[in-house]
């Protein structure tokens, strides 16, 4: 029975062996429970498209397969065959050099990222066809963007039938295949679908890049800090912060004050080319600079997200601190915020990255937070 929850999308990378398309569909529809495809995407080159059109479509093999097993023939239309193109938009006939491989990786990644945006879909990705680099990129893209319900496969066929140009699936009625004086009965063929486990990184790391190379670089940075520093997320509209899976309850002013210090790292970093903060504290702000009207106004904008644009709280806050906030108050607030974080995390070593650190340099005190800038989200 067809899964009613998902729209089933099959993604193939294909070269000169279009058999893997019908073999994979055959295996999926014979699973328990069976998977009936709603859409097919084939990623290939212009040469691969010619082979698919000649040997699978024009030959009538796909039509015959669909009629025999009740598969909608419309799922493999011409627009389902996607051709990898170069940076100038020219379709590639083969993947021969570094530049073509770069384009291939970006193309496959874009397809997988786009198809995983809709949570009503489930991807079934086959690694069996195409060049090895095509399989690598498809598997890697699914690691980056795959959801828990997406699947990765490799189709396996009885060795005697593997890669035979006249074998595309196991028909219901036995057929005899003959080549070079050797006769094979299709009843002896077996098609297996090996489901391959893969690490799903989608919800574990933040990925904003576009190309495959950029995404891998971003992912590596996230992994490098993941074991020591979970994300700190300031949820202004929901009026709390979270550190990893721990929610820290703070008063509204403490939230916006803490958010202001975090914004120093993500919006005002003077070393944007550095991927990691490490021990850098150049974004820490002088305490005296916190007591200025500009800081009052900046904090007030985040306050609006908590209370609303026309709230009396906002008007009172701006009126009271129009000339800048009191230093004694800010030092007291820092202590209270740190106490809540320490008590919530119950881990002094971890909390050291998230509390408001006070540094004294050149005779002046500065406030800041040591957490890596890539681990900060303000929503």
Secondary structure, 3 states (H helix, E strand, C coil): CCCCCCEEEEEEECCCCCHHHHHHHHHHHCCCCCCCCCEEEEEECHHHHHHHHHHHHCCCHHHHHHHHHCCCHHHCCHHHEEECECCCCCECCCCCCHHHHHHHHHHHHHHHHHHCCCCCEEEEEECCCCCHHHHHHHHHHHHHHCCCCCEEEEEEECHHHCCCCCCCCCCCCCCEEEECCEEEEHHHCCEEEEECCCCCCCCCCCCCCCCHHHHHHHHHHHHHHHCCCCCEEEECCCCEEEECCEEECCCHHHHHHHHHHHHHHHHCCCCCCCCCCCCCCCCCEEHHHHCCHHHHHHHHHHHHHHHCCCCHHHHHHHHHCCCCCCHHHHHHHHHHHHHHHHHHHCCHHHHCCCCEEEEEECCEEEEEECCCHHHEEEC
